[in-house]
Amino acid sequence: MSKLGNLGARLHRGEISYDFVGKRKIWYGVSILITITAILGLAVRGLNMGIEFQGGAVFTTPTKMSTSVAQAEGYAKDASGHEAIVQKLGNGSLRIQIAGIETDQSDRIKKDLAKDLNLDPEKLAADLVGPSWGEQIANKAWEGLAIFMVLVVIYLAIAFEWRMAIAALVALIHDITITTGIYALVGFEVTPGTVIGLLTILGYSLYDTVVVFDSLKEQTRDITKQTRWTYSDIANRSINGTLVRSINTTVVALLPVAGLLFIGGGFLGAGTLNDISLSLFVGLAAGAYSSIFIATPLVADLKEREPAMKALTKRVLAKRAQAAAGGESAETPATADDTDDHTPAVVGPRNQTPAARGRGRGKTPGKRR
């Protein structure tokens, strides 16, 4: 068995673990810091919205142009008064994108640009996007995101409970904020492909969260009928039990996206891939992080506020203190008297009592020294 597989098996059995829930304040602080940075990026730099959202024009030159990208950017700015995005395509032609211009300005800009490029205006192809159409696209994107969030909350509240629905919603907002903040800081253009990528990563993030929630729901059934584990203990075991699975699915999903972003967009110069690949890459990483460090610890925080969970924690801590005073293990198996035969099926083997550990150590029957 591989080292990673062996580690996953030991985590699932409860032989080793990391206290994610116990150290949740550290991860809350890290998330708040990252979120504040993302919000500052949005406030200071803003998003670089594509022409699909703010209107504009895309001019495409014929093949084998001798004009450089920098020269074309200067010509486009002189002709329109706006910053332009210029890309050199594989066939040698130039794609000149100018956002924020009115439709009635396009003819004049096309003539001036063709003159600077030493082209016949008829050979300079132009695709126009009106600002009203771009505004409709932006509104539809926000509506789709809002509907997605509402449906997620309703589903999780029915399938699990409202506390888990709130925790999942906070994690999703966390992922959206970080992803959009990275877009503002990097300056990548926001296109409809970006919106598609954003909705896709929310699905991945929700998948990881639901896997942990399902394990937590199963293990906390009849939790108040035992005095061995608190809700936070079982929540932490649920995270550790599914940790390697979450890492594996995230890494497998990130590898092809990293190829699109770093190889396709970086080395090969296919800039049109950046709009969707960056949102996928950042969102997948943020989604894996939030499902482990935000969603489940937040559920534990909310559940521990319930009177029944507070009483359970008090009983568990009292029993552990009594066991420690008597020199016994703090995690000895609960007896039939204090579990009422309803101990939850927690991840990992139960520790044996001293008497049980001593069995089988005596002399073998029939042998003499």
C-alpha positions in Angstrom: 0.0 0.0 0.0 1.3 3.5 -0.8 2.3 5.9 1.9 -0.7 8.2 1.1 -3.1 5.2 1.1 -1.6 4.0 4.4 -2.0 7.5 5.9 -5.6 7.7 4.7 -6.4 4.3 6.3 -4.9 5.4 9.6 -6.8 8.6 9.5 -10.0 6.8 8.8 -9.5 4.3 11.7 -8.7 7.2 14.1 -5.1 6.0 14.8 -3.8 9.5 13.9 -5.6 12.8 13.6 -5.2 16.5 13.4 -7.3 18.7 15.6 -9.0 20.9 12.9 -11.9 21.8 15.1 -9.9 22.5 18.2 -7.7 25.0 16.2 -10.5 26.5 14.4 -9.9 30.0 15.6 -6.5 30.0 13.8 -8.1 29.0 10.5 -10.9 31.5 11.1 -8.2 34.2 11.4 -6.4 33.0 8.3 -9.7 33.1 6.3 -10.6 36.5 7.6 -7.2 37.9 6.6 -7.5 36.4 3.1 -11.0 37.6 2.7 -10.1 41.2 3.8 -7.2 41.2 1.2 -9.7 40.0 -1.5 -12.2 42.7 -0.5 -9.5 45.4 -0.6 -8.4 44.2 -4.0 -12.0 44.6 -5.2 -12.4 48.0 -3.6 -9.1 49.4 -4.9 -8.6 47.8 -8.3 -12.0 46.6 -9.2 -12.8 43.9 -11.7 -11.6 44.1 -15.3 -15.0 43.4 -16.9 -14.9 42.1 -20.5 -16.8 43.7 -23.4 -19.6 41.1 -22.9 -20.5 43.0 -19.6 -19.7 46.6 -20.4 -20.0 46.7 -24.2 -17.4 47.5 -26.8 -15.9 46.2 -30.0 -13.5 43.6 -31.2 -11.5 44.2 -34.3 -9.6 41.4 -36.1 -6.9 42.1 -38.7 -6.0 39.9 -41.6 -3.3 37.3 -41.3 0.5 37.9 -41.2 0.5 41.4 -39.7 3.9 43.0 -39.2 2.5 45.3 -36.5 3.6 44.4 -33.0 1.2 44.0 -30.0 2.6 47.1 -28.3 2.1 49.2 -31.5 -1.4 48.0 -32.0 -2.3 48.9 -28.4 -1.0 52.4 -29.0 -3.0 52.8 -32.2 -6.2 51.5 -30.6 -5.8 53.9 -27.6 -5.2 56.9 -30.0 -8.2 56.0 -32.1 -10.7 55.3 -29.2 -9.3 57.1 -26.1 -9.7 53.8 -24.2 -7.2 51.1 -23.1 -7.2 48.1 -25.5 -6.4 44.5 -25.1 -4.4 43.1 -28.1 -3.7 39.4 -28.7 -1.6 37.9 -31.5 -3.4 34.8 -32.8 -1.9 31.7 -34.2 -2.3 32.7 -37.8 -0.5 36.0 -37.3 -3.5 38.2 -37.1 -4.2 40.6 -34.3 -7.3 40.6 -32.1 -7.9 44.2 -30.7 -10.5 44.4 -28.0 -11.7 47.9 -26.9 -14.3 48.0 -24.1 -16.5 50.8 -23.0 -17.2 52.5 -26.3 -20.6 53.2 -27.8 -21.9 51.5 -30.9 -22.1 54.7 -33.0 -18.3 55.3 -32.3 -17.2 52.0 -33.8 -17.2 53.2 -37.4 -15.0 56.1 -36.8 -12.6 54.0 -34.6 -12.5 51.4 -37.3 -11.5 53.9 -40.0 -8.8 55.5 -37.8 -7.4 52.1 -36.6 -7.3 50.8 -40.2 -5.4 53.9 -41.3 -2.8 53.5 -38.6 -2.4 49.8 -39.4 -2.1 50.5 -43.2 -5.2 48.4 -43.9 -8.3 48.8 -46.1 -11.2 49.4 -43.5 -13.2 46.6 -45.3 -10.5 44.1 -44.3 -10.7 45.0 -40.6 -13.4 42.7 -39.2 -15.5 44.2 -36.4 -17.8 42.6 -33.8 -19.8 45.0 -31.7 -21.4 44.4 -28.3 -23.9 47.0 -27.0 -23.6 48.1 -23.4 -27.3 47.2 -22.8 -26.7 43.6 -23.9 -23.7 43.4 -21.6 -25.8 44.7 -18.6 -28.4 42.0 -19.3 -25.7 39.3 -19.2 -24.4 40.7 -15.9 -27.8 40.7 -14.4 -28.5 37.1 -15.5 -25.2 36.0 -14.0 -26.1 37.5 -10.6 -29.6 36.0 -10.8 -28.1 32.5 -11.6 -25.7 32.8 -8.6 -28.5 33.9 -6.3 -30.8 31.0 -7.4 -27.9 28.6 -6.9 -27.3 29.8 -3.3 -31.0 29.6 -2.4 -31.4 26.1 -3.8 -28.2 25.0 -1.9 -29.5 26.3 1.4 -32.9 24.6 0.9 -31.4 21.3 0.0 -29.0 21.2 2.9 -31.6 22.3 5.4 -33.8 19.4 4.2 -31.1 16.7 3.8 -29.2 17.6 7.0 -30.2 20.6 9.1 -30.2 24.4 9.0 -26.9 24.8 10.9 -25.1 22.8 8.2 -26.9 24.8 5.5 -25.7 28.1 7.1 -22.1 26.7 7.4 -22.1 25.6 3.7 -23.4 29.0 2.6 -20.7 30.8 4.6 -18.1 28.5 2.9 -19.5 29.2 -0.6 -19.5 33.0 0.0 -15.9 32.6 1.3 -14.9 30.9 -2.0 -16.6 33.4 -4.2 -15.0 36.4 -2.4 -11.5 34.9 -2.6 -11.9 34.0 -6.3 -13.2 37.4 -7.3 -10.6 39.1 -5.2 -7.8 37.2 -6.9 -9.3 38.3 -10.3 -9.2 42.0 -9.1 -5.6 41.7 -7.9 -4.3 39.8 -10.9 -6.3 42.0 -13.4 -7.6 39.1 -15.5 -10.6 39.9 -17.7 -14.0 38.8 -16.4 -16.0 37.1 -19.2 -19.0 34.7 -19.3 -16.4 31.9 -19.2 -15.4 33.3 -15.8 -19.0 33.0 -14.5 -19.2 29.5 -15.8 -16.0 28.6 -14.0 -17.2 30.2 -10.8 -20.4 28.2 -10.8 -18.5 25.1 -11.5 -16.1 25.5 -8.5 -19.0 26.1 -6.2 -20.3 22.7 -7.2 -16.9 21.1 -6.3 -16.8 23.0 -3.0 -20.3 21.9 -2.1 -19.4 18.3 -2.9 -16.5 18.2 -0.5 -18.6 19.8 2.2 -21.5 17.4 1.8 -19.2 14.4 2.0 -18.0 15.6 5.5 -21.5 16.5 6.5 -22.8 13.1 5.6 -20.2 11.4 7.7 -20.9 13.8 10.6 -24.6 13.2 10.4 -24.2 9.4 10.5 -21.7 9.5 13.4 -23.7 11.9 15.6 -26.9 9.9 15.6 -28.0 9.4 19.2 -24.9 11.3 20.4 -26.5 12.5 23.6 -27.0 8.8 24.8 -23.2 8.4 25.4 -20.6 10.2 27.4 -17.5 9.4 25.5 -17.3 12.0 22.8 -18.4 15.7 22.4 -19.9 16.9 19.2 -16.6 18.7 18.3 -14.7 15.4 18.9 -16.9 13.6 16.3 -16.8 16.6 13.9 -13.0 16.5 14.0 -13.0 12.7 13.4 -15.3 13.2 10.4 -12.9 15.7 8.8 -9.9 13.4 9.4 -11.8 10.4 8.1 -12.5 12.1 4.7 -9.3 14.2 4.6 -7.3 12.0 2.1 -10.4 11.6 -0.1 -10.9 15.4 -0.3 -7.2 15.9 -1.1 -7.2 13.3 -3.8 -10.3 14.6 -5.6 -9.0 18.2 -5.4 -5.5 17.3 -6.7 -7.0 15.3 -9.6 -9.3 18.2 -10.5 -6.5 20.8 -10.2 -4.0 19.1 -12.5 -5.9 19.6 -15.8 -6.9 23.1 -14.8 -3.3 23.9 -14.0 -2.4 22.7 -17.5 -4.9 25.2 -18.9 -3.7 28.1 -16.8 0.0 27.7 -16.7 0.8 25.9 -20.0 -2.1 27.0 -22.2 -2.4 30.6 -20.9 1.3 31.1 -19.9 3.7 29.2 -22.2 1.5 28.9 -25.3 0.0 32.4 -25.0 -3.6 31.3 -25.3 -5.0 34.2 -23.2 -8.6 33.3 -23.9 -8.1 30.3 -21.6 -7.2 32.5 -18.6 -10.7 33.8 -18.0 -12.1 30.3 -17.1 -8.9 28.5 -15.9 -8.0 31.0 -13.2 -11.5 30.9 -11.6 -11.4 27.1 -11.7 -7.9 26.9 -10.2 -8.4 29.4 -7.4 -12.0 28.2 -6.7 -11.1 24.6 -6.4 -8.3 25.3 -4.0 -10.4 27.6 -1.9 -13.3 25.1 -2.0 -11.2 22.3 -0.6 -9.8 24.6 2.1 -13.2 25.9 3.2 -14.8 22.5 3.4 -12.1 21.3 5.8 -11.3 24.5 7.8 -14.5 26.5 7.6 -17.7 24.6 7.1 -17.4 21.7 9.5 -15.7 23.7 12.4 -18.5 26.3 12.0 -21.1 23.5 12.3 -19.4 22.4 15.5 -19.5 26.0 16.8 -23.2 26.3 16.1 -24.1 22.8 17.5 -22.1 23.3 20.7 -24.4 26.3 21.6 -27.4 24.0 21.9 -28.4 23.2 25.6 -28.3 19.4 24.9 -24.7 19.7 23.4 -23.6 21.9 26.3 -24.9 19.3 28.8 -23.2 16.5 26.8 -19.9 18.4 26.8 -20.1 18.9 30.6 -20.8 15.2 31.2 -17.9 14.1 28.8 -15.4 16.4 30.5 -16.5 15.3 33.9 -16.0 11.7 33.0 -12.6 12.4 31.5 -11.6 14.3 34.6 -12.7 11.4 36.8 -10.9 8.9 34.6 -7.7 11.0 34.7 -7.9 11.2 38.5 -8.2 7.4 38.7 -5.2 6.9 36.4 -7.4 5.5 33.6 -7.5 6.4 29.9 -9.7 9.4 29.2 -11.1 7.5 26.1 -12.0 4.2 27.6 -15.1 2.5 26.1 -18.4 3.7 27.5 -20.3 1.1 29.5 -23.8 0.0 29.0 -25.0 2.1 31.9 -23.9 5.4 30.4 -24.5 4.7 26.7 -27.8 2.9 26.9 -26.4 0.8 24.0 -26.6 3.7 21.7 -23.0 4.8 21.3 -22.5 6.5 17.9 -20.4 4.7 15.3 -17.4 7.0 15.5 -14.5 6.7 13.2 -11.6 4.6 14.6 -11.2 1.7 16.9 -12.2 1.9 20.6 -9.3 1.8 23.0 -9.1 -1.3 25.0 -9.4 -1.3 28.8 -6.4 -2.4 30.9 -8.1 -5.7 31.7 -8.8 -6.4 28.0 -5.2 -5.5 27.1 -3.9 -7.9 29.7 -5.9 -10.9 28.2 -3.8 -13.4 26.4 -0.6 -12.6 28.1 -0.7 -15.5 30.5 1.0 -18.9 30.2 -0.2 -21.2 27.4 -2.3 -24.0 28.8 -0.5 -27.3 28.9 3.1 -25.9 28.8 5.4 -26.1 31.8 8.6 -24.3 32.4 
